[in-house]
Amino acid sequence: MNRRPKLIATDLDGTIVANYGEISQRTINVFKQAHEIGIEIFFVTGRPPRWMPEIKDAFGIGSAICGNGAMLYDLHEGKVLEEWLVSVDAQLEAVKRLRFSIPEVSFSVESADYFHREKTYIPRWDVGLDNVGVEQIEEIMTSPALKLLARCSAQELSSDEMLAIAHRELDGLVTVTHSNPHDSLLEISALGVSKGSTLAKMAERLGISAEDSVAFGDNPNDFSMLAWAGRSYAMADGHPDAMIYAKNIAPAHTDDGVAIILEELLQLPA
């Protein structure tokens, strides 16, 4: 492919957002340059909307797909545009199956405007947002959800070990993935919903093919997106399995790997 892409899709954390929460000026500059020459920009993340203001402030451009593909979000107006949610029945059945297969597991559930957890679920990022918790998550499963989260709070199992069990137990019921191999956390979406599926839908609406798209990511929740895009890059410091799905490898995110690749791609003819 010797032409520059028409669409750039990137994960955030561990891809263009460093683990200490910063986005380099080099990264911001190259995304703004791409936007100025007419390339569509999609920030495709597992984050809920409440974690997106810093992305709006940093870039001031682009579209957002949140919740691992479960939500199309207007980054600039702060509005949910479309959602593909986990039904109550699917939530309840997933919890039932995981409680049986991973006895140590605890749960939380989130939507655009709420986060609820069990008392045994220890949050890492939403500390204080829901500081009471419920005994059993089933108590508050009364409406479709953006994501169901399953955690081994004492880290009895790794995220990869949990994912292997969940793939077996939840096949055909929901989509299950994770975004951090060190956090003992699963992220569960509606069946068929993923970063890749929603990105493909948005590209089709814009009349842009997979071949004219480039994607960047680092963890299992990015694999569908990396597999879809005609050009895709796994971060060198990401999950080792990402290289199975991506066509190429980008330098580490701490070395501005995405910016390095995009600076090269933007030099290609339109």
C-alpha positions in Angstrom: 0.0 0.0 0.0 1.8 3.1 -1.2 -0.9 5.7 -0.5 -1.7 7.4 2.8 -4.8 6.2 4.7 -8.2 7.8 4.6 -9.0 6.7 8.1 -6.9 6.4 11.3 -8.2 4.4 14.2 -6.2 4.1 17.4 -6.6 2.7 20.9 -5.8 5.1 23.7 -4.2 3.6 26.8 -1.0 1.8 26.2 -1.1 3.0 22.5 -1.1 6.8 22.4 -1.7 7.4 26.1 1.2 6.5 28.3 0.7 4.5 31.5 1.3 7.6 33.5 -1.6 9.3 31.6 0.3 11.7 29.3 0.0 12.2 25.6 3.1 13.5 23.9 3.0 16.7 21.9 4.5 14.8 18.9 1.4 12.5 18.9 -1.0 15.4 19.2 0.7 17.2 16.3 0.6 14.3 13.9 -3.0 13.6 14.5 -3.9 17.2 14.0 -1.9 17.2 10.8 -3.8 14.1 9.6 -7.1 15.8 10.4 -6.1 19.0 8.5 -5.5 17.0 5.3 -8.9 15.3 5.5 -8.2 12.0 7.1 -10.9 10.6 9.4 -9.7 10.1 13.0 -11.3 7.6 15.4 -10.3 7.2 19.0 -11.4 3.6 19.7 -11.3 2.7 23.4 -12.6 0.6 26.2 -13.1 3.8 28.2 -16.6 5.0 29.1 -17.6 8.6 28.2 -16.6 9.9 31.7 -13.0 9.2 30.9 -13.0 11.1 27.6 -12.7 14.8 28.4 -8.9 14.7 28.5 -8.9 13.3 25.0 -11.1 16.1 23.8 -8.9 18.6 25.5 -5.7 17.2 24.1 -6.8 16.8 20.5 -9.9 18.9 19.8 -10.6 16.7 16.8 -11.8 13.2 15.9 -14.7 10.8 16.6 -14.9 8.4 19.5 -16.0 4.8 19.8 -16.2 3.9 23.5 -16.9 0.8 25.6 -15.0 -1.5 23.2 -17.3 -0.8 20.4 -20.6 -0.5 22.4 -21.0 3.2 21.9 -20.6 5.9 19.3 -19.8 9.1 21.2 -19.7 12.7 20.2 -16.5 13.7 21.8 -17.0 17.4 21.3 -20.7 17.8 22.4 -20.4 15.1 25.1 -23.4 13.2 23.7 -24.1 9.5 23.2 -25.0 9.0 19.5 -25.6 5.2 19.3 -25.3 2.3 21.7 -25.1 -1.5 21.3 -25.8 -2.7 24.8 -25.7 -6.0 26.8 -29.3 -7.1 27.6 -30.3 -7.8 31.1 -30.8 -11.5 30.4 -27.3 -11.8 28.9 -25.8 -9.9 31.9 -27.6 -12.3 34.4 -26.6 -15.4 32.5 -23.0 -14.3 32.1 -22.7 -13.6 35.8 -24.2 -17.0 36.6 -21.8 -18.9 34.4 -18.7 -17.0 35.6 -19.6 -17.3 39.3 -19.6 -21.1 38.7 -16.4 -21.3 36.7 -14.4 -18.6 38.5 -15.5 -18.7 42.2 -13.3 -15.8 43.2 -14.9 -13.4 40.7 -16.7 -10.2 41.5 -18.6 -7.8 39.2 -19.4 -4.3 38.2 -21.6 -2.9 35.5 -21.5 0.4 33.7 -23.4 2.5 31.3 -23.0 6.0 29.9 -24.0 7.7 33.2 -23.5 5.1 35.9 -21.1 2.6 37.5 -22.2 0.1 40.0 -20.2 -2.6 41.7 -20.3 -5.4 44.2 -18.7 -4.6 47.6 -16.0 -7.2 46.9 -15.1 -5.6 43.6 -12.2 -3.3 44.2 -12.2 -0.5 41.6 -8.8 0.8 40.3 -9.9 3.9 38.4 -13.4 4.8 39.6 -12.6 5.0 43.3 -15.3 7.0 45.0 -17.7 7.0 42.1 -19.7 4.2 43.6 -18.2 3.9 47.1 -21.0 1.8 48.7 -21.5 -1.2 46.4 -24.1 -4.0 46.6 -23.8 -7.5 47.9 -24.8 -9.1 44.6 -24.6 -7.3 41.2 -27.8 -9.0 40.1 -29.6 -6.5 42.5 -29.1 -3.6 40.1 -29.1 -5.4 36.8 -32.4 -3.8 35.6 -31.4 -2.2 32.3 -29.1 -2.9 29.3 -25.5 -2.0 30.1 -22.5 -0.7 28.2 -20.2 -3.2 29.8 -20.1 -5.9 32.4 -16.8 -6.1 34.2 -15.5 -9.2 36.0 -12.6 -9.0 38.3 -10.5 -11.2 40.6 -9.7 -8.5 43.0 -7.0 -10.5 44.8 -5.5 -11.4 41.4 -6.0 -15.1 41.9 -6.0 -15.4 38.1 -4.4 -13.3 35.4 -6.5 -11.6 32.8 -5.3 -14.1 30.2 -6.3 -17.0 32.4 -9.7 -15.5 33.1 -10.2 -14.8 29.4 -9.5 -18.4 28.4 -12.1 -19.6 30.9 -14.6 -17.0 29.8 -14.2 -17.8 26.1 -15.2 -21.3 26.9 -18.1 -20.5 29.2 -19.6 -17.5 27.5 -19.3 -18.5 23.8 -22.4 -17.5 21.9 -23.7 -15.4 24.8 -21.6 -12.2 24.9 -18.3 -10.8 23.6 -15.6 -11.0 26.2 -12.1 -9.5 26.1 -9.6 -7.6 28.3 -7.4 -4.5 28.0 -4.7 -5.2 30.6 -2.9 -8.5 31.1 -1.8 -7.5 34.6 -5.1 -6.4 36.0 -7.2 -9.6 36.4 -10.1 -8.0 34.7 -12.6 -9.0 32.0 -14.6 -6.6 29.9 -17.9 -8.1 28.6 -20.0 -6.6 25.7 -23.1 -7.6 23.8 -22.6 -10.5 21.4 -21.0 -9.4 18.2 -19.9 -6.0 19.6 -16.3 -5.2 19.4 -14.0 -2.4 18.4 -13.5 -3.9 15.0 -17.2 -4.5 14.3 -18.2 -0.9 15.2 -15.2 0.6 13.4 -16.1 -1.3 10.3 -19.6 0.0 10.5 -18.4 3.6 10.8 -16.0 3.2 7.9 -18.7 1.8 5.7 -20.9 4.8 6.5 -18.1 7.1 5.4 -17.5 5.0 2.2 -14.0 4.1 3.4 -12.7 0.5 2.9 -10.6 -1.5 5.3 -7.7 -1.3 2.8 -7.8 2.5 3.1 -7.7 2.4 7.0 -4.9 2.0 9.5 -5.3 0.9 13.1 -3.1 0.8 16.2 -3.6 -1.2 19.4 -1.9 -3.2 22.1 -4.3 -5.6 23.9 -6.9 -8.2 23.2 -9.7 -5.7 23.0 -7.9 -4.2 20.0 -7.4 -7.5 18.1 -10.7 -7.3 16.1 -9.7 -3.8 15.0 -6.2 -4.8 14.1 -7.5 -7.8 12.1 -10.0 -5.6 10.2 -7.8 -2.7 9.0 -5.8 -3.2 5.8 -2.8 -1.7 7.6 -2.5 -2.3 11.3 0.2 -2.0 13.9 0.6 -3.8 17.2 2.6 -1.9 19.8 6.0 -3.4 20.4 5.4 -3.2 24.2 1.8 -4.5 24.0 0.3 -8.0 24.5 2.4 -10.6 22.7 -0.6 -12.0 20.9 -1.4 -8.7 19.2 1.2 -9.5 16.6 -0.9 -12.4 15.5 -3.7 -10.0 14.4 -1.8 -7.0 13.2 0.0 -6.7 9.9 2.9 -4.8 11.3 4.6 -3.8 14.6 5.0 -0.2 15.8 7.7 1.0 18.2 6.7 1.1 21.9 4.0 3.5 22.9 6.5 5.1 25.3 8.7 5.9 22.3 5.8 7.6 20.4 5.4 4.5 18.2 2.1 5.6 16.7 3.4 9.1 15.9 6.5 7.6 14.2 4.4 5.4 11.9 1.9 8.2 11.1 4.7 10.6 10.2 5.8 8.1 7.6 2.3 7.4 6.3 1.4 11.0 5.9 4.3 11.5 3.5 2.7 9.1 1.1 0.6 10.4 -1.8 -3.2 10.7 -1.4 
